[in-house]
Amino acid sequence: MDTIFTASHSPLNDLSPSHAFHLVTAILLLAVVLPLALHLRDEYLAFVALGPGGTPTTLAGFLRVKVLSLFALRDPYTPASRVPERFQGSRGYLVNGLPERHGPRPVTKGIAPHRQTTQRAPPALYAQLATAIGDLAASSDSRFRLGTSCFEKHGAALFALAPTKRTCGGEIVHAHPSDGSMHLTLHPADAAVVLGAGWGERHPLARGGWWERFVPRGFVMVYAPLGVGEVGVVMEVVRAGAWFVGGGVGGEGEGRRDSGYASEEEEGLPGGGIGMSVGDVGSL
């Protein structure tokens, strides 16, 4: 019998209550911390996989985006419920609407960068889209120019040389080579048309108010075109953004300067309006 008891003796029996408590606490912490660490690692890798954007792909950049996610819109497909008074009753550029987009919406992820992860545009279609944006700049009688995106801090963007209101240096639109989607700023009425027809969604931080310092209230992602015909639809949205930010692009939208744009001082924004990108949030 003594042999049996000795064989079944556990080293844990020799632990003092204090040591046993510390051991159990360490095991419980490990059981919680390890899965959390693995989860954060997976999220960080997913963040890096979105590619370069307004936020550096560093640990600090990842943590900044994680904090921003606490303030992200829960429903990016519905237009803002509150429209600023200066826009109420004013028309946008897309007075004839847009055709309904066929099929389900693509999956989008991230904040900065904010990317489309399914239904990406083939390279040939993206090239056609980029060419069309370049042609718009070239045919604008020097009202627009191409440059490096202020929001993305890399990649090409279309700017207004004399913007009605500065949206990150007069930026109208930038496209994402990785997926073919784009971000641009729209009149509230036009943003509602784009969302309603299924062609895009609001940026997660396009909340207005204090966030307007970094992301315009009408900042919208337009989904990548999946066919030649869709390039034409997307370019009509680009023209709407050019009309809103830059004062018209000719044709139907020309002369309808009823967009309701206010100056930066009327907006109550500091130092000339929106001069920073979402990637700068957290540097204040």
N, C-alpha and C positions, 0 to 999 in steps of 0.2 A: 504494500500500500504506500509506503514512504517513497518507493521508486516512482509510482504513478504520479503522486503529488509533485515530486521534483521535476518530472518530465513535463508536466502541464504548467509549470511555473512560468509566468510571463514577466519579461523585464519591466513592463509597465507597472507591475505590482510594487516595484522598488521606488517608483517615482513619488516624490512628495506631492501633496495636493497643489502646491504652488507650481511645481514643474509640470504637473499634469494639465493645469489650467493654461499655462503658456503653450504647451504642445497642442492642445485642442484649439486654442486661439490661432496659432500659426497655420494649422490645417484648414480652418474655416476661412482665414484670410486668403490663403492660396487658392481655395476653391472659388472664391469670388474674384480675386484680382487676376488670376490667370485667364479665365474666359473673357474678362473685360479687356485685358491687354491684347488677346488674340482678335477680339472684335474690333478694337481700335486700329490694330495693324491692318486688318482687312479693309476697314474704311479708309485708312490712309492710302493703301495701294489703289483703291478705287478712285480716290481723289487724284492721285498722280496719273492714273490711266485716262482721265478726262483730257489730259494734254495741257499745254501752256495756256495761261489766261491772265486775268488781272491780278491774281494772287500767286506769289512764288510757291513752287512745289517743295516747300520746306516744312519741317515740323511746326514751326511758328505759323506759317501760312495755313496749314491744315487746322491748327487749333483755332485760328481766327475764324475760319469758315464754319467750324463746329459751333462757335458762339453765335455767329450770324444766323445759323440754321434755326436757332430758338425764335427768331423773329420772322421767319419765312412765311409767306402767304400759304394758307391751308387750301385755298381754292384758286389756282391761277387761271382757271378757264372762264371765270365770271368777271365781267367788267366791274370796276370800282363802284361801290354803292354810293359814294359821295363824290360828286363832280364839283370842282371849284366854281364859284359863282360866275367868274369871268367867262367860263366855257358854256354855261347854261344857255340854251337856245341858239348856240352857234353851230354852224354846219362844218363838217369835215370835208375832206377831199373826195372820199369814196361815196359820193352821194348816190351812185348807181349800185352800190353793194359789190359783193364778190360772189362768184359761184361757190357752191358748197364743195368742200374738199372731200374726196372719196376715201373711205376706209377709216379705220380707227386712228386716233392720235398716236404719234410715236411716244416712246418712253424718253423722258428727259431727266437729267440728274444734275446735281451741283448747284452752286450759287455763283462762285467766282473761281473757276469758270462754270458757266451754266451751259450744258451741252445736250444735244440730241443723241441718244445711244442706239436707237433703232431707226429703220427706214432712212438710212443715210443716202445722200445723193451720190450717184456715180461720178467719178472724176470729170468725165466729159460734160456733164450737166453743170457741175460747179464751175468749170472753166467758162461755159456759156454764160452763166450768171455773172461771174466776175467781169467778163467782157462787156456785158450789157451795162453794168454799173460804171465801168470805165467810159463807155460811149456816152452815158448820161453826163458824166463830168465834162467830157470833151465838147459836148454840144450845148453847154449851158451858158455860153457867152461869159465865161470866166466867173460865174457865180458859185461854182463848186470846184473842189479840187480833191485829188486823191492824196492820202497820207497814211501815216502809221496810226492805228487806232489809239485813242486816248483811254478808252475803257479797258481794252485788252492789253495795251502797251506793246503790242506787236501785231503784225498782220495789217492788211490794207483796209482802209475805211474811206467813206465819202464824207467830206466836210463842206459846210457852207462858209463862204468867205465873209459874208455879212449876215450872220445869223440873226433872226429875230430875237432869239434868246440863246445864250451859250449853254449847250449841253455837252460838257466836257470838250471845250474848245470848238464848239460848232459842229461836233460830230453828228452826222445824220444816221449812218448805218455802217456796220461792219459785218462781214460774213466770216464764217468759220470753215476753213479748208478741210478740217477733219471730218465734218459731217454735212456741210452744205447749208446749215441753218444760218440765221443772222439775227442780230439785235438792232433795233432802231426805235426812235421816239416818235410817237403818233399823237395826233389830236384825240381827245377822249372818244369822240364819235367814231373816228376811224378805228381806234383800238377795239371798240365794241363790235364793229363790223368784222374785223379780223378774227376775234374770238368767237363770235357767233357763227361764222362760216367754217370754223374748225381749222383755220390756217395758222394759228399760233396760240401763244399763252403769255400771260404777264410774267415779267421777271420776278423771282421770289421776293425781292426787296423793293418792288415798285409799289410801295405803300403810300407815298406822298408824305406830307408833313416833314418831320425832321430828316427822314430818309432821302428827301429830295436833294439834299446836299451831295449825294453820291449816286443815286439812281433816279432818273426822271420819273414822274408819276406815270407817264405813258410809255415806259420802256417795255417793249414787247419782243419776245422771240417769235420769229416767223420760221415755220418748219421748212426743211430742205425740199426743193422741187424734185419730183420723182419722174417727170416726163417733160418733153419740150414745151407742151402747153402750159405746164405749171410754172415754168420760168416766166412766162408772160404775166401770170397772175401775181407772182412774187414781185416782179418789177413794178407792177401797178401799186403795190404796197410801198415799195421804195419811193416811188414818186409822191405818194401821200406823205411820207416822212420828209422828203425834200421840200414839199410845199409848206409843211408845218414849221420846220426848223429854219429853212432857208429862204422862204418868201416866194415860192412858186416855181414850177418847172415848165410852164407853158401849157398850152392845150386847155383842157376842161378846168383844171384847177387854177389857172392864171387869172388874176384879178379878183378872186374871191378871198380877200384878206380879212375874213371874218373869223379867224382862228381863235381870237381871244387871247393871244399871247400877251403877257404882262412883262414889264421889265424886271430885272433881278431885284431892284430896290422894292418894287411893289410886291414881289414874292416874299420879301423879308429875309432874303438869303445874303450871306456875307460875301464881300469881296468879289462881286461880279458874277455870282451865280454858281452853277455847277461846274467846278473846275477839277474835281477829283473823281476817281473811279471807285467802284465798289471795292476794289482791292486795297484802297486806302483806308477803308473803315477799320478802326482799331489802331490806326497810327496817330489818332488824335489824343 
